[in-house]
């Protein structure tokens, strides 16, 4: 029992926890309709049945499949989530996601863009949901401005950026949920306690309350993983640096640029057994 308790405590939150909740939340047509009406309050005719989910599933590069796409009427709505670290590379993600979405749309509708007949395309609306602080960040971002110094280029991508506001709409509630999660991970680390505290606080604050009451167990499952992806990546990078350090140390030893007793000074990631191994290799090659 003690081992099971310890194991449960060591279960780590997924690095992509917020993205996962983002998709789970808006794959529910009820919440997706709320999202759409937040962006288009003038459309009083839209229903759950009029929304078609076209979210890309594991097709493009890392992170893209966590973003959201849907069609309503003649509009293709794409929402790309940017978390607390701001980068204009989000525009590249938007561009690639849009291209892939159109490619899949033409396949679904059996339209051939190699034929002479002009294809029909839904009008794109591109949004970035930023879960960090707005500060001096813009409300709209442009590919030409950020990557080509405002030049008149042959391709433009413009996206509206959505930040936390004083409204209680579904998008703003999601942003607040993310910020609460960030606060809890600062206190408790990427642990189960951070997840459960996030859910408790948000329910108390009436943030995504209905969703969290309906799917609390599922949300905990979504946000938890036995393998912490961030730690795996750090271990991989550390391993790569270790291998490079050994190779460099061997080359420097062979060229006489450093002595054996200087290896630890120049390559602190190498331990005593590594140094002895390198010394033996140099002696064999001598």
C-alpha positions as CSV (number, residue, x, y, z in Angstrom):
1,X,0.0,0.0,0.0
2,X,2.9,2.4,0.9
3,X,4.5,1.7,-2.5
4,X,1.3,2.4,-4.3
5,X,0.9,5.7,-2.4
6,X,4.4,6.7,-3.2
7,X,3.9,5.8,-6.9
8,X,0.7,7.9,-7.0
9,X,2.5,10.9,-5.6
10,X,5.2,10.5,-8.2
11,X,2.8,10.6,-11.1
12,X,3.7,13.7,-13.0
13,X,1.4,16.2,-14.9
14,X,1.8,16.2,-18.6
15,X,3.8,19.1,-20.0
16,X,0.9,19.6,-22.5
17,X,-1.8,19.5,-19.9
18,X,-3.4,22.7,-20.8
19,X,-3.4,21.9,-24.5
20,X,-5.1,18.6,-23.8
21,X,-7.9,20.2,-21.7
22,X,-8.3,22.8,-24.5
23,X,-9.2,20.1,-27.0
24,X,-11.3,18.0,-24.6
25,X,-13.3,21.1,-23.7
26,X,-14.0,22.3,-27.2
27,X,-14.6,18.9,-28.7
28,X,-17.8,19.1,-26.8
29,X,-20.2,20.8,-29.2
30,X,-22.0,22.6,-26.4
31,X,-18.8,24.4,-25.4
32,X,-17.7,24.8,-29.0
33,X,-20.9,26.6,-29.8
34,X,-20.3,28.9,-26.8
35,X,-16.8,29.6,-28.2
36,X,-18.2,30.4,-31.6
37,X,-20.8,32.8,-30.2
38,X,-18.2,34.5,-28.2
39,X,-16.4,35.3,-31.4
40,X,-19.6,35.9,-33.4
41,X,-22.4,37.1,-31.1
42,X,-24.2,38.5,-34.1
43,X,-24.9,35.0,-35.5
44,X,-28.1,33.9,-33.7
45,X,-28.8,31.0,-36.1
46,X,-25.8,28.8,-35.3
47,X,-26.5,25.5,-33.6
48,X,-24.4,22.6,-32.4
49,X,-25.3,20.7,-35.6
50,X,-24.0,23.5,-37.8
51,X,-20.5,23.1,-36.4
52,X,-18.1,20.7,-38.0
53,X,-15.0,19.8,-36.2
54,X,-11.9,19.7,-38.5
55,X,-9.2,19.7,-35.9
56,X,-6.0,18.1,-37.3
57,X,-5.1,14.9,-35.6
58,X,-1.4,14.2,-35.3
59,X,-0.6,15.2,-38.8
60,X,1.9,18.1,-38.7
61,X,4.8,18.9,-36.5
62,X,4.8,18.8,-32.7
63,X,2.1,20.8,-30.9
64,X,-0.1,21.5,-34.0
65,X,-2.5,18.7,-33.3
66,X,-3.4,20.3,-29.9
67,X,-5.0,23.2,-31.7
68,X,-8.5,23.6,-32.8
69,X,-10.3,23.9,-36.2
70,X,-14.0,23.9,-37.1
71,X,-16.2,25.0,-39.9
72,X,-19.5,26.9,-39.5
73,X,-21.4,28.1,-42.5
74,X,-18.8,29.5,-44.9
75,X,-16.2,30.2,-42.2
76,X,-13.1,28.1,-41.3
77,X,-12.3,28.9,-37.8
78,X,-8.8,28.1,-36.5
79,X,-7.6,28.7,-33.0
80,X,-4.0,28.2,-32.1
81,X,-3.1,28.2,-28.4
82,X,0.1,30.0,-27.3
83,X,1.0,29.3,-23.7
84,X,2.8,31.6,-21.3
85,X,6.0,31.8,-23.5
86,X,5.3,34.3,-26.3
87,X,6.8,33.8,-29.7
88,X,6.0,35.1,-33.1
89,X,6.7,31.6,-34.5
90,X,3.0,31.1,-33.7
91,X,2.3,32.7,-37.1
92,X,4.2,29.9,-38.8
93,X,2.1,27.4,-36.9
94,X,-1.0,29.2,-38.0
95,X,0.2,29.2,-41.7
96,X,1.0,25.5,-41.7
97,X,-2.2,24.6,-39.9
98,X,-4.3,26.6,-42.4
99,X,-2.6,25.0,-45.3
100,X,-3.2,21.5,-43.9
101,X,-6.8,22.3,-43.0
102,X,-7.5,23.4,-46.6
103,X,-5.8,20.3,-48.0
104,X,-8.0,18.1,-45.9
105,X,-11.1,20.2,-46.7
106,X,-10.6,19.6,-50.5
107,X,-10.2,15.9,-49.9
108,X,-13.3,15.7,-47.8
109,X,-15.4,17.6,-50.3
110,X,-13.9,15.7,-53.3
111,X,-12.6,18.9,-54.9
112,X,-9.6,18.7,-57.3
113,X,-7.5,21.9,-57.4
114,X,-5.6,20.6,-60.4
115,X,-8.7,20.8,-62.6
116,X,-9.9,23.9,-64.3
117,X,-13.1,24.2,-62.2
118,X,-12.6,26.7,-59.4
119,X,-12.8,25.1,-56.0
120,X,-14.9,26.5,-53.2
121,X,-13.2,27.5,-50.0
122,X,-14.5,28.5,-46.6
123,X,-13.3,31.9,-45.5
124,X,-10.5,31.6,-42.9
125,X,-10.6,33.3,-39.5
126,X,-7.4,32.9,-37.5
127,X,-7.1,33.4,-33.8
128,X,-4.3,32.9,-31.2
129,X,-5.3,32.3,-27.6
130,X,-2.5,33.5,-25.4
131,X,-2.7,32.3,-21.8
132,X,0.1,34.5,-20.5
133,X,-0.1,38.2,-19.6
134,X,-0.8,40.7,-22.4
135,X,1.6,43.5,-21.3
136,X,2.5,45.3,-24.5
137,X,1.7,42.5,-26.9
138,X,-0.5,43.4,-30.0
139,X,-4.1,42.5,-30.7
140,X,-3.3,41.4,-34.2
141,X,-0.1,39.9,-35.6
142,X,1.1,39.8,-39.2
143,X,3.5,37.5,-41.0
144,X,4.8,40.3,-43.2
145,X,5.5,42.6,-40.3
146,X,7.1,40.0,-38.0
147,X,9.2,38.1,-40.5
148,X,9.7,40.4,-43.5
149,X,9.9,43.9,-42.0
150,X,6.5,44.9,-43.3
151,X,7.4,44.2,-46.9
152,X,4.6,43.7,-49.5
153,X,5.0,39.9,-49.8
154,X,3.0,37.5,-51.9
155,X,1.6,35.7,-48.9
156,X,0.0,37.3,-45.8
157,X,-1.1,35.7,-42.5
158,X,-3.1,37.8,-40.0
159,X,-4.2,36.5,-36.7
160,X,-6.3,38.1,-33.9
161,X,-4.8,37.5,-30.5
162,X,-7.1,36.8,-27.5
163,X,-6.0,37.6,-24.0
164,X,-7.5,37.4,-20.6
165,X,-10.3,40.0,-20.2
166,X,-12.9,40.9,-17.6
167,X,-15.6,38.8,-19.3
168,X,-16.9,35.5,-18.2
169,X,-17.2,33.9,-21.7
170,X,-15.9,30.3,-22.3
171,X,-12.6,31.5,-23.8
172,X,-11.7,33.7,-20.9
173,X,-12.6,31.0,-18.5
174,X,-10.2,28.7,-20.2
175,X,-7.4,31.3,-20.0
176,X,-8.0,31.7,-16.3
177,X,-8.0,28.0,-15.9
178,X,-4.5,28.0,-17.5
179,X,-3.3,30.8,-15.2
180,X,-4.5,29.0,-12.1
181,X,-2.7,25.9,-13.3
182,X,0.5,27.9,-13.7
183,X,0.2,29.3,-10.2
184,X,-0.4,25.8,-8.7
185,X,2.6,24.3,-10.6
186,X,4.8,27.0,-9.2
187,X,3.7,26.0,-5.7
188,X,3.5,22.2,-6.0
189,X,5.5,21.4,-9.1
190,X,4.2,19.3,-12.0
191,X,2.3,17.0,-9.7
192,X,-1.1,15.6,-9.1
193,X,-1.7,18.1,-6.3
194,X,-1.3,20.9,-8.7
195,X,-3.9,19.4,-11.0
196,X,-6.4,18.7,-8.2
197,X,-5.9,22.1,-6.7
198,X,-6.4,23.8,-10.1
199,X,-9.7,22.0,-10.5
200,X,-10.9,22.8,-6.9
201,X,-10.0,26.5,-7.2
202,X,-11.6,26.9,-10.6
203,X,-14.8,25.2,-9.5
204,X,-14.9,27.5,-6.4
205,X,-14.4,30.6,-8.7
206,X,-17.0,29.3,-11.2
207,X,-14.4,28.9,-13.9
208,X,-15.4,26.1,-16.3
209,X,-17.4,24.8,-13.3
210,X,-20.0,22.9,-15.3
211,X,-17.3,21.2,-17.5
212,X,-15.1,20.3,-14.4
213,X,-18.1,19.0,-12.5
214,X,-19.1,16.8,-15.4
215,X,-15.7,15.5,-16.3
216,X,-13.5,15.9,-13.3
217,X,-12.1,12.4,-13.4
218,X,-11.4,12.6,-17.1
219,X,-9.7,16.0,-16.7
220,X,-7.4,14.6,-14.0
221,X,-6.6,11.7,-16.3
222,X,-5.9,14.0,-19.2
223,X,-3.6,16.1,-17.2
224,X,-1.7,13.3,-15.6
225,X,0.9,11.0,-17.0
226,X,3.2,8.4,-15.5
227,X,6.0,9.8,-17.7
228,X,6.8,13.4,-17.5
229,X,7.5,14.5,-21.1
230,X,9.5,17.5,-20.0
231,X,11.8,15.4,-17.8
232,X,12.2,12.9,-20.7
233,X,13.3,15.7,-23.0
234,X,15.7,17.1,-20.4
235,X,17.3,13.7,-19.9
236,X,17.7,13.4,-23.7
237,X,19.4,16.7,-24.0
238,X,21.6,15.9,-21.1
239,X,22.6,12.6,-22.7
240,X,23.3,14.4,-26.0
241,X,25.6,16.9,-24.2
242,X,27.3,14.1,-22.3
243,X,28.2,12.3,-25.6
244,X,29.4,15.5,-27.2
245,X,31.6,16.3,-24.1
246,X,33.2,12.9,-24.3
247,X,34.0,13.2,-28.0
248,X,35.5,16.7,-27.5
249,X,37.5,15.7,-24.5
250,X,39.0,12.8,-26.4
251,X,40.0,15.0,-29.4
252,X,41.6,17.6,-27.1
253,X,43.5,14.9,-25.3
254,X,44.8,13.4,-28.5
255,X,45.8,16.8,-29.9
256,X,47.6,17.7,-26.6
257,X,45.4,20.7,-25.9
258,X,44.6,19.5,-22.4
259,X,46.1,17.0,-20.0
260,X,44.1,14.2,-18.3
261,X,44.0,16.0,-15.0
262,X,42.4,19.0,-16.8
263,X,39.4,17.1,-18.2
264,X,37.2,17.7,-15.1
265,X,37.9,21.4,-15.4
266,X,36.9,21.8,-19.0
267,X,34.2,19.1,-19.0
268,X,32.4,19.0,-15.6
269,X,29.7,16.7,-16.8
270,X,32.3,13.9,-17.1
271,X,32.9,11.8,-14.0
272,X,36.0,10.0,-12.8
273,X,35.2,6.7,-14.6
274,X,34.8,8.7,-17.9
275,X,38.2,10.4,-17.4
276,X,39.9,7.0,-16.8
277,X,38.2,5.6,-19.9
278,X,39.4,8.5,-22.0
279,X,42.9,8.2,-20.6
280,X,43.0,4.5,-21.5
281,X,41.8,5.2,-25.1
282,X,44.6,7.8,-25.6
283,X,47.2,5.4,-24.3
284,X,46.0,2.7,-26.7
285,X,46.2,5.1,-29.6
286,X,49.6,6.4,-28.7
